[in-house]
């Protein structure tokens, strides 16, 4: 079962948004103080982790939609979609908790901030895909 064109575009959008955030974050960290190279590294790690989570959530969403459309009983489909919805939010919470605990027990708090910024890569990719689709239709 291959990925749809929209999923591929969203994955590309998440990657582009993550790269822009990483480059911007590293530049800001280095402009503030050149001794913060380690903070810049943790900023990049947090952004990559949450962006990878977003890609995984996009793939899970596509698979759950395809599987639900194949189901014959509407109630079973609704329950399956609800379960998948909760699973995606549980995964997000688990990753944020792990990053938060790491940031709490170490002096590298930038990983917490970049993890939150990394969650926005999905919304940015949605805007990119919408813009790409608008350009294709004109």
Beta strands, then each sheet from edge to edge (+ up, - down):
end
